[in-house]
Each structure stands twice: as structure tokens, then as C-alpha cells.
Amino acid sequence: MSTPPPGGRPPYPPYPPNQPPYSGQPYVGDPRNYWRYQRDQQRNAWKAQRQVLRAQRRAFRRPSLIGPVLLIFVGVLSLLLVTGRLAAESFWAWYGHWWPILLIVLGVAALFEWFLDARSGSVGGRSFGGYVGLVIFLLFIGGLASGWQHFHGPWESQFGDNSDDFFSAFAGPQHTRDMEAVTATIATGAAPQIQIQDPRGDVQIAAGEGNQIVVISHAVVYGGTDDDAQKVFAAHRPHVTVSGSSAIIAVDSANNLRSNLTITVPRTASVQLNATHGDASITGLGGNVDATLNHGDFQAASIGGHVHARLVSRGGSVSAHEVGGDVTAEGVGDDVTFSDIRGQVVLNGDYTGDIHLERIGKSVHFHSSRTELGIDGGLPGDLSMDLDSLHATQLLGQIHLVTRSKDIELSQVFGPSDITDSDGRVELDLAGSYPVQIKDSKGDIELAVPPGIGFRVSGQTHNGDIISDFPLTITGDQNKTVSGQIGKGGPELSLITDNADLHIRKGDAAPAAPPLAPNTPNAPPAPHLRLPHGQAADSVSQ
């Protein structure tokens, strides 16, 4: 062990307790504590060296632009959401599905900055300005949005949309009353225009005779005493306001009040409905139907005009049967069922349940965040689609389909086809001489060609096989191609896939084209109703 230097000076006072030694001064204390003095001096030297190195590293660091750009991006999104320029529910549904892209973008940005630093020969790394915490928060929000999107639909359909009684029941006892019927008479001559506003409750609308309106309400109040409930019943009766051939039917909202309405209107009337909580059913009208539902299912049957339905919240279903005009549905919902529609069908939005279409007289257009489908000539047969598959038969006119992760099976196709898919099988059965273009990634393609019809064929696959029932030229090993013509040639069949097989087979004889128009009433010339106040005419963004 080292010995302290020889004395000769007056001893320094001992070091204060829990304090570092006096740096730079000779040790003149007790020789037995000299090893502690050396240890403290070494520790102080190490700490000083670390502080110098840390300061040098910070001096060489340059600030990263990722943090400020990310902060500006979050601020712009927040402003759009707060001002209503961006639909909140649509945004969170999109973010819950695509939030991993945020990781990819941030990684690419950081890699780009590293590349710039390497080219410029900069010493030291980048300072991210503490934005890592913001990134972790956004990823946490993305996980919550993804979980909400996955579980919210089943939970809301079970307890939220229509069955708000489940929650209201906790407010206290239930009081019910069948309210006295409210009647009104509107002017004859012009097509009646009826507007209905029911903040909470089911609405059933049917056609009656003459020009009379009849409103029957089954009211339910939760909580309070019988006297309190009777006061609510008396203060919130349905009321009808008539102006010429137009009428407004409304029920004032109240806490814990649910008004289930049964309404009879003239048969030639057009109806505009705005319902907050509850199902809506409309049957037998000759005019147009325009409905907006925040929570609940919508059903229309035997309608002579056009039908337009908006589903604001996820979990509701929409159905329409025997409609003489066009049918349009938009928003977010569960199941969709349309049948015997004389006009066209337009679907805009995301639907988590099953979509089923039968006997559509004109074009079919469907647009969601995952699938875009167009059938220009009509659908005399049927179409069924869910999250994993699409099956359709008897399709007329040009077909345009872009989707992903979905198995596609189309039979009796009477028209040109342009199909793009990934991670799914495509099977197409032609019913005539029409051009076909199919692009698929990681999915087999099977095309059935009717006998006696000529085509020109070109196809290719990577890491897959090509099988043909016709004498076509197949070349290649890992990258295979097929070319040639069937019969005397004709429209082109272009088939491209990757890591999957191509199969061109002989199909059945081409059937005759089915009739177009279903047996539904003719649409009257009544115009579309105006949108409710505050509603935009654009489709819900996905």
C-alpha cells in the first residue's frame, strides 16, 4: 500500500463528512485513510473525463428535422379534426388500420438523415430533440385505435346502437305509455314531402290512404317516480307541423326518454328521416326516401323512388328490397342487403359484415378503404362479399375490381374484366368473347373459356406453374410465360401473377344473357330530398 508523503507541515483539518476531498492539495491526514483519498481523487478524475466527452459529443451533434416535422403533422391533423374538416370516426378507423406506416416513415426519414451525414463526413450523431416520447405516444394511440376498431363493432352492436335501453335501465325504473294518436291533413295536388325527426327510438313508416298523417308513439321513460314520468310524457308528445303539402314530424329530446314511432303517411309521399338512436323501417311509399341514422339499422321495402341511407356510426345494417329507383348507402356499418333494385346501387364506406346483392337493374359501384368494384351493366344474378371473399354470378357490362386479401370467384361474366388482387385467389368464368386483364400477387389465377370462341393469350408467373387445356406455348423455368391463341384468335386474355399458378381451362358453353330489369315499380320523377342541415353531400371518406 502507498504511504502518504512525509509530514513537515501542520496537518490539514479532516475532510467534512459526506463531502469530496479537497482536490489538488497534499494529503496530510491520518496515513491509515490515505487509500480513501486516492480512491476519491480517481473518481473525481473519471467524472470530469466523462463530462468532457459528453460535452464533446453534444457539440458534434446536429438537430434532427424529424421531431419538428412530426409535431407540425400532428398539429395539422388535430386542427382538421377539431374544425370538422376531417371526419373523426373515419380518421380513427383509418389510423387504427394503417398506424404501422408511421414506423416505416420515421425509419426512412432517420435512414435518409444518416445517409446525408455519411456523405458530408459529419462527426457525431443526430439529436432527436426528445421526440421519441411523442412517437411512443402516437404508437400507443395507434394500438388503442386498432383495438377499438376490432372490438367496437361487435360491442356496439350488442349494447350500443339500438339497445341503449341496456344503459338507460341503470337510471331507475322503467315507465311506459302509449301516447294518444296525433293526426294531420296535408294539401293535395303536389307530391307530399314529409320530414321526421326522432332523437331516440325506433321509427316505422308505412303508406296509408288519402292525404292524412297519423303518428302513434310508444314512449318509455327511465328513472324517477310515476309523476315525474307523466310530466315527461306530457311535455314531449309528438307534434306535426303542416305547411301546404309538406309536414314536419318531431319529438323533442329529453333525458332517459325513448319514443318509438309508428307513422302513416300518404302513399305518394317522399320522406326525409333523421334518427339518433333506433332502427328505421319504411315500406310502401311511392316517393323518395332519404334517411340518416346515427345508431341503428335501416330497412326500406316496396319504394317507388330513390333510397339514400347514411349510417353515421359503426354497427348498423342497411337493407333495401323492391326499389324502383337508385339505392345509395354510405358511412360505416355492418351488413348490407339489396335485392330487386330497378336503378343503380352505390355503396360508399366500410362495412364489417356481409354484403349481399341480388337482381340489380343497372350499374353497381362499391368503394371502401379496401375494395373498389364497378359493374357497369347490371347484376341479374347475385353477389356476396365479406372480409375474405367475393362471389358473384351473372354480371353484365364492364367489370372493374381492385382489392386485396380476398378470394374472388366470378361466374357467367358478360363483359370485359379488369381485376387486381393480392394474397387471394382469382377464378373467372367467361360467358362470351370479352377481353380480360387479371393482375394478382401471391394468388392463383384460374380462367374458364367457353368452347368455340377465339382469344389471344399472354400470361406470366414467377415461382409458379402454368397449366392450359389449350395448345399454347409455355416457356421458362422460374419465370414462366404462356402465349398463343385459342381458336382463330380474338380479344386478349392478359394474366399476371407472382408466386402462384396460372390455369386456363375449358369452360361450359356460354349461356344466354339474362334479362336486366327486375320486377319492381317504376321510379316517379320526384327529385331527391335536400340533405339535413349540416350534412355534406360528399361521401364519407375512408
Secondary structure, 3 states (H helix, E strand, C coil): CCCCCCCCCCCCCCCCCCCCCCCCCCCCCCHHHHHHHHHHHHHHHHHHHHHHHHHHHHHHCEECCHHHHHHHHHHHHHHHHHCCCCCHHHHHHHHHHHCHHHHHHHHHHHHHHHHHHHHHCCCCCEECCCCHHHHHHHHHHHHHHHHHHHHHHHHHHHHCCCCCHHHHHHHCCEEEEECCCEEEECCCCCCCEEEEEEEECCEEEEEECCCEEEEEEEEEEECCCHHHHHHHHHHCCCEEEEECCEEEEECCCCCCEEEEEEEEEECCCEEEEEEEECCEEEECCCCCEEEEEEECCEEEEEECCCEEEEECCCCCCEEEEEECCCEEEEEEECCEEEEEECCCEEEEEEECCCEEEEEECCCEEEECCCCEEEECCEEEEEEEECCCEEEEEEEECCEEEECCCCEEEEEEEECCEEEEEECCCEEEEECCCCCEEEEEECCCEEEEECCCCCEEEEEEEECCCEEECCCCEEECCCEEEEEEEECCCCCEEEEECCCCCEEEEECCCCCCCCCCCCCCCCCCCCCCCCCCCCCCCCCCCC
